[in-house]
Amino acid sequence: MSILSEIERDALTEIFNVGAGRAAQSLSEIVGDEVRLTVPSVEVLRTDAINEQLLPRIQGRFATVSQNFYGPFDAEAVLLFTEDRALAIVRDMMGSQMSLDQLAEFEREAMCELGNIILNACLSAMADMLEITLNSSLPQYVVSSPEEISSRLSEVQSDERYVLVLHIDLVIEKHQTDGHLIFLLSSTSLHALVEHVQAYLRKIELT
């Protein structure tokens, strides 16, 4: 049985597309060139399904930026890029003339800024459209192996954790980078999110 109905999934896709547009505009101002960031799909999985369906598709180490969000529902948002693609993003953000050694010095700061822009744009769009208030922690940047990510997800399975997964295409100066945006939610928080989406849909029907 699907956790989200088709219309609920469409509503979340619309919400995150608004957030992606806001993030792209902010990133364009930083890099001084057009940035396109699309969110073409939304799905809800159990945490163990992430290990089975997402991690095996990605080789190498992950550059992850995470933030905790609090409100009518709580979630941990994790932005995942492979480490080499994260460095490519940093190069675009900091300037293509910098050496790899120089880029490495700014990697944490630049990725935290990137994650903060994308995560807050998506969550602010959600808060605005669902008419709720969400507060957030400061972003944390960590480079992890797939095994470390898998272990981290396994630790929260006992709390009936679900994940809301968005696939991201990020294009800066014609360089395309794909990543994943994962929201870790308890079953209680997921149901609260669904209830707010349903209220949003009812409001649209009345207008």
Secondary structure as the mmCIF struct_conf table of DSSP 4:
data_model
#
loop_
_struct_conf.conf_type_id
_struct_conf.id
_struct_conf.beg_label_comp_id
_struct_conf.beg_label_asym_id
_struct_conf.beg_label_seq_id
_struct_conf.end_label_comp_id
_struct_conf.end_label_asym_id
_struct_conf.end_label_seq_id
BEND BEND1 ILE A 3 LEU A 4
HELX_RH_AL_P HELX_RH_AL_P1 GLU A 6 VAL A 31
TURN_TY1_P TURN_TY1_P1 GLY A 32 GLY A 32
BEND BEND2 ASP A 33 ASP A 33
STRN STRN1 VAL A 35 ARG A 46
HELX_RH_AL_P HELX_RH_AL_P2 THR A 47 GLN A 53
TURN_TY1_P TURN_TY1_P2 LEU A 54 LEU A 54
HELX_RH_3T_P HELX_RH_3T_P1 LEU A 55 ARG A 57
BEND BEND3 GLY A 60 GLY A 60
HELX_LH_PP_P HELX_LH_PP_P1 ARG A 61 ARG A 61
STRN STRN2 PHE A 62 TYR A 70
BEND BEND4 GLY A 71 PHE A 73
STRN STRN3 ALA A 75 THR A 82
HELX_RH_AL_P HELX_RH_AL_P3 GLU A 83 MET A 94
TURN_TY1_P TURN_TY1_P3 SER A 96 GLN A 97
BEND BEND5 MET A 98 MET A 98
HELX_RH_AL_P HELX_RH_AL_P4 LEU A 100 LEU A 130
TURN_TY1_P TURN_TY1_P4 GLU A 131 GLU A 131
STRN STRN4 ASN A 135 SER A 136
STRN STRN5 GLN A 140 SER A 144
HELX_RH_AL_P HELX_RH_AL_P5 PRO A 146 SER A 154
TURN_TY1_P TURN_TY1_P5 GLU A 155 VAL A 156
HELX_RH_3T_P HELX_RH_3T_P2 GLN A 157 ASP A 159
TURN_TY1_P TURN_TY1_P6 GLU A 160 GLU A 160
STRN STRN6 TYR A 162 ILE A 172
TURN_TY1_P TURN_TY1_P7 GLU A 173 LYS A 174
STRN STRN7 HIS A 175 LEU A 185
HELX_RH_AL_P HELX_RH_AL_P6 SER A 187 LEU A 206
#
